[in-house]
Amino acid sequence: MNVHSAIPIRDLPAALEAEQALLGALLLNQEALQAVPFLQPEDFVEGLHGALFGLLRRLHAEGTRLTPVTLKPYVAGWPPVDGSMTVPQYLGRLVAQATTVINARDYGRAILDAAIRRGLIEAGARLQMLAQDGALKVAQALADGVADLNALSARSRAERTTVAPIGDTAHAVIETLVAGQRRDTITTGLVDLDRALGGWHPGELAVIGARPSMGKSTFAVMTAVKMASSGHGVYFASLEMTSEALAARALSDAVWNRETPITYEAMRRGVVESHDIGRLARAAAGLRDIPLVIDETPGLTTDEIAARVRTQADALQRQGRTLAAVVVDHLGKIRAGDRYRGHKVHETGEKIAALASLAKDSHVAVIALHQLNRGVEGRDDKRPSLADLRDSGDVEQDADTVMFLYRPAYYVERAKCDDPELEANRKAMLERTRHDLEIIIAKNRNGPCRTVEAFIDVASNVIRDRSIR
């Protein structure tokens, strides 16, 4: 449905003067094209202007000097403007009226803003059409509407894209080092892991893979709380557990000590001793103001997650804060789109690609949990590796960081035997490894791969640096 055909051009959001001013600026100095890499010919409300912009961009790429004279052979046969003025004459008028190229980027922004507003009108008309289609499921109508809005949102961010010579960027890196400033990375919550990764990086996707009961959710809650406690805004898409369950885990972590831990399961069952209520209340007060939002809506698509991330980013911005990270628990619970529905490998690849784009477009660190298949169970060494992602779409290719969690105690605990001597050895091994967690960094786009050893108390949702032992 093209709403433009139903609405007179005078009634549509438009920036006609900006379109003319930009074209005139480009004819004065074709290098002004570098100021508007985000513009497309279809962003111009006037068809002639869009066609001219596309022509100017193509000829510039071919090395042609842009002037009304050099353009004349290309536009001589075009229909006249307003029925009388030829296109070459119109180009001459644009150049005559142009005064500067300094404002080229501002002209481009005005043109893009008007184009997005027209897109919103069209998206609204299409959504109305979808809503009136009784044969279409409501969920599908909503998904299509969200997809339209996501596309417009991506365009609205396009003008923030910067194009700069590598020498200038390299110089900026040196200035940052001289000033002693750190990159805008975010703590993982573990000192040893921060040393290995440099923390979570805005614009990058990290995937945490493991078999069930290895501590994926424990890790997710820990890192989310630590990030938020250090002032970084966090959106947590909990597609499996309720917000109450996650809050209980966070409280258990907050009050933990070796002598008197309070497990989150005890809280869930309501069997906490009365004298421990005060400890939990104080911990809850400490969590009240940290910028961590839990969204327990099940079955979200990647488009819906992206829309909610933008909403949360705007809400935090109004509070003077910044959304820095998104945690998704877990990939398998994201509702797949129609394109690859039923094809698990392609579904996962599509989800991963969407989350990687979300990280880059919104400049947030995205940490996504991923449940591995049963392949590791058939091996003597059950530590996961990148080979275990073979049936998981493009995880290894699209993720900037891939880590695996491994708890040896999980397997030791389940290896009971009847032989008294072997059973005694098993129990001794279980005692030695009960709190061992291996964080296996299998892919690290910005550094070496290694294994970080940590302390874990699964019952209390606690992960700490190994030094706690």
N, C-alpha and C positions, 0 to 999 in steps of 0.2 A: 504494500500500500504506500503510495507516494503522496503524502499530505500536501507537498508543495504544489501539486497540480490542482489542488482544490482551494488553495488560499492565494489570493493575489499577492504578488511580490511586495507591494507596498505595506502589506499587513504582517509580513514575516520579519523576525529580527534580522537586521542587515547592517553592514558597515560599508556602504557604498563609497563614501568619501575616503575611508581608510584603504579600500581596494584600489581606488584611483591613485592615491598618494603613494602606495607601495609600488605599484607598477611604474609610476613616474620615477621613484627613487631607484628602481632596478635599471631603468633605462639611463639614468645619470651615472650609476656605478653598479655594475653587475655583481661586484663583490658583496653587495648588500644581501645577496641570496644566502650567504652564510649566517645571517641573523635570523632567518626564518626556516630552518630545516624541518620544522614541525608542520609546515603548511602543505596542503594538497590542493590540486586544482578544484576538486569538488567542494572545498571550503568556501569558495567565492559564490556569493548569491547571484551575481550577474554572470551568465554563461560565457559571455565574451571575455570577461576578466579571467575566469578560470582557464579558458582556452589559451589566452595570452600568457598567463603564468606558467602553464604547462609547457608552452613553446619556449619561453625564455629559459626555463630550467633545463630543457633538453638541449638547446643550442649552447648554453653556457657549458654544459657537460662535454659537448663536442668541441669546445674551444672557440666558438664563434663570438665575435665582438658584438655586443647588444646595443644597437642604436636604431632609431626609426628607419634609417637608410638601409642597414643590413637586414632588417626584418621585413622590408617592403616586399621582396619576392615571395615570402612565405605567407603573407596575409593579403596580397593584392586581390585574390579572388574571393575573399570573405564577404559576407553580406554587409551592406552599409549600416552604420550606426544611426538609429532613429530615422532610418529611411533616406537620409541625405548625405551624412558625413561618411567618407570612406574610412576604413580601419587605419591606413597609413596616416591620414589626417588626424584621426583620433589619437594615435600614438604621439604625434607631434604636439598636440594639445596637452597630453599628460606630462610630457617632458617640460613644456613651457610653464606649467603650473607647479612642477616639483621644485622645491627649494632646498631640500637637504635629504641626506640618507641616514642621518643620525637616528631618526625615529623609526627606522624600518622595522625593528623588532616590536615596537609598540603598535605599529600598524598591523603587523602580523597577529599580535595577541588579540586585537579588536576583531579582526576577521575570524579568527578561530573561535572566539567567544560567541560571536553571532551564529557561526555554523553549529556550535554545540547546542545553542538555544533552539535552533531550527530542528536539530536532531531530537531534542526533548519533546518538541511539539509532535514530531512524527512518531516517536516512541509512545507518547500518550495516546495518539490516535490508533496505533497498532494494538496497544494494550486494551483499548476499548473494544476493538474488533475481536480480539481473542476472548475477552470476557463475555461477549455476546454469542460466541460460538458454543452452543450447547453440546456439541459432539466432542469438545476438547475438555480434558480433565483440568480441574482447577490448578492442581500442582504443576501441570505442564504449562498452563497459561502464565502462572507466576514465574516459572523457570525461564520461559521465553522473555518475559518482561525484564527480569533481572539481567539476563544476557544482554539485552539491548542497552540497559543502563550501564552495565559494566563496560561495554564498548565505548560509550560516550565518556565515561569516567577516565578510561585509558587515554582518549584523545585530549581530555582536559589536562592531563599530566604531561602530554607530549611536549608542550611548549617549554616545560622546565628542563628538557633535554639540552645538554650543553655540548657544543662542539669546540674543542680547543686543541691547538698543536701539542704534541706530546712533550715538547721542550718546556712549554709553560706549565704543564701539569707536573713534570719532573721537578721543576724549580719550586713549585708549591709544596711538594713532598719534602724537599730539603729544608724549606722554611719551617715546616712543621717540626722536623727533627731538631733544628737549631733552637726553636722556641721551647723544646722539651715537652711538646704537647703529645698526648696519646691519640691514636685513632679512635673513632667513635664505636669502639667495641663494647660488649656487654658481658659481665661476668657469667660464667656457667654455674657458679656457686661452689666450685672446687678449685683451690689454688693450683693443684698439680695439673688439672685439665686445662685451666686458663693458660698455664705455661706451655702446654703442648699445642693448643689451638690459637692462643691469643684471644680467647673468649669467643662469644657469638658475634658474628659480623653482620651489620645491616646490609640488606641487599643479597644475602646468601641463604641457601637452603641447606639445613643439616637434617639428615635422616638417622634415627636411632632404631636399629633393628635388633630383635631378640625373639626367642621362643617365649611362650607364656611362663609366668612366674619368675622371670629373670630380673624384674625390677624396672620395667619400662615406665609404668605409671608412677612408681616411686621417684624415679629420676625426673620425670616431667614435672611433678608437683614441686620437688626440691628446687629445680632450676628456675621455675616460674616464680616461686616465692622469693628466692635469692635475688633474681633480677628486679622484681618489684620493690623489694626492701631497699635496694640500692638506688631507687628513684626512677627506674625505667618502666614505662607503661607496658603492660602485658595483656594480650587477649588470649584466653585459653578456651579453645573449642573442645569441650569434653563430649565426644560423640558416644561414649559408652557409659561413663559413670555420672552420677548426679552431682550437683554442686555441694550437697550435704556430705556426700562421701569424700569429695576432694577437700572440703573444709575440715573434716575430721582428720584426714591425713596431715594437713598442714598444721593443725593444732598438736597432733601427736609428735610431729617433728619439732615444733617450737618448744615443747616442754621436756623434751627427751634428756635423760641422763642415764648413766649405766645402772645406778642403784634403784631408781624409782621411775621407770618408764611407764607411760600410759599408752597402751596400744590403741590404734584407731578402731579396731574391732571391739574393744571394750566400750568405747564411746558409742559405737553403733548399736551395741546390745544394751546400753544403759546400765552397765555394772561398774561404773567409776565410783571409787570411795568418796565420801562427802568431803574429806579434807583435801582432795585433789581438785575439787571444783574451782577453788580459788586460783590454783595454778593455771587452769585452762582459761578462766575468765581474764587473767592478766595477759595470757598469750593472745586471746581473741582481741583484746584492746590494742595490742601491738600490730595486729593484722588489719585492723579496721581501716586505716588511712592509706595503706599501700595501693598503688595503681594497678591492681590485678583484677580483671573481670573474667568470670567463668560463665561460659555460654554452654548450657547443657542440652540445647536443642538437638534431637537426634536426626540422623539422615540428611545432614546439610550437603549440598553440592559445593564444588570449589567456587562457583560463581557466588553462591549465597555466603560462603565464608568470606570471600573478597569484599562483598557489599557490607558485611557486618564489621569487618576490619576497618573499612573507611569510616563507617559511622562512629566506631570507637575512637579512631584517630582524631576525628573532628571534636568529639566530646572532650578528649584529653587536652586538645589544643585550646579549647575554651577555658580550661582550668590552668593553663600555662604549663602543661606537661606535654610529653611527646610519647607516642606509641613506638616502642622500640622492638618488640618481639611478639611473635604469634606462635602458640604451641597448639599442635593438632594431635589429639589422642582418639583414634589412630587412623592411618590411611585406609585400612580395610572397612571402616565405618563411614567413610565419605560416600555419599550416594553418587553412583556413576551417571554420566550423561547418556543420551540415547545412542550416540555414535558407535560406541564399542560395547554396549550393554550385553553382558553374558560372556564376553571375552576378557577374562581376568587379567591377562598379561597386558593387553592394550588399555584396559580400564585403569590399571595402576600407572602405566606410562602417561596417560592423559592427566591423571591427578597430580603426578609428580611435576609434569611440565607446567601445569596451572599454578602449583604452589611455588615453583621456581620463579615464574613470572610475577606472582604476588609479592615475593620478597624483593625483587628488583624494582617493580613499579612503585610499591609503597615504601621502599627503602626501610624495610624491617627485616630482622632476623626471623626466619621461619624454622621452627624445630618440629619435625613430623615424626611420630612414632610409627613403626612398621613391624607387624607380626610375621616372623619368618615361617616358612612351611616346615613340614616334618623331616625334611631331608637330613638335618643335623642329627636326628635321633638315631639314625642307622650307622653312625660312625663311632669309632672308639674315642677319638678326640672330638668332643661335641662343641668345641669353640666355633662360632660362626665365622664365615669368611665371605669375601665378595662373590665367590662362586654360588653362595646360597641366594643371591639376588638374580640368578639366571632367569627365573620364571617370574620376575617382578617388574616387568616393563623396563623403563629407562632410568631406574633409580641410580645406578652407578654412574650413568652418563650425565644426568641432569643435576644431581645433588652436588653441592660444593664440598660437603663433608658427609662421610658415612661412618657411623660408629656402631659397634655391636656390644651388647651387655651379656656377660656370662658369669653365672654363680656356680662354682663347682659343688657347693654344698647341696644344691638342688638334686643333683644326680647321686651324690654320696648317700643322701638321706633315703633314697629310693632303692638302694642296692643291698637291702637286708639279706642275710644268708643264715643258714642253719648251723654252720660250723662255728663253734664257740670262739675259736682263735681268730678266724676271719671277721667274725662279727665284732669282736673287741677292737680289732684294728680299724674296722669301719667306723665305729663310734668315736675312736680317737681322731680319725681323720675328719669326721664331721665336726668335732669340737674345734679342731684347728682351722677349719675352713668356713665355719658357720657365718662369719661376718666378712668374707672375702668377696669383692666384686671386681671383675676385670672389665675395664672400658677399652675396647679394642678399636683404635682409630685405624680403619682400613683404607680410607681415602681422605686426604687432606689437601685440597687444592692449593693452599697457601703455606704448606709446611710439611714436615716429615710425618710418617705414620709410625705409631708406637702403641704400646699398651700401658694404660694408666691404672694402677692398682688403687682401690678405694675401700673404705669401710662401709658396710651396709647392715642395717637392722630393718628387715622388711616389715616386721610387725608394727614398727613405729614410724614407717615411712622416712627413715633416716639414711642419708648417704653423706659421708664426710671424707675428708682427705685421709689417706692411710696413716698418717702420723698420729691419729687419734688412738691407735692401738698402743 
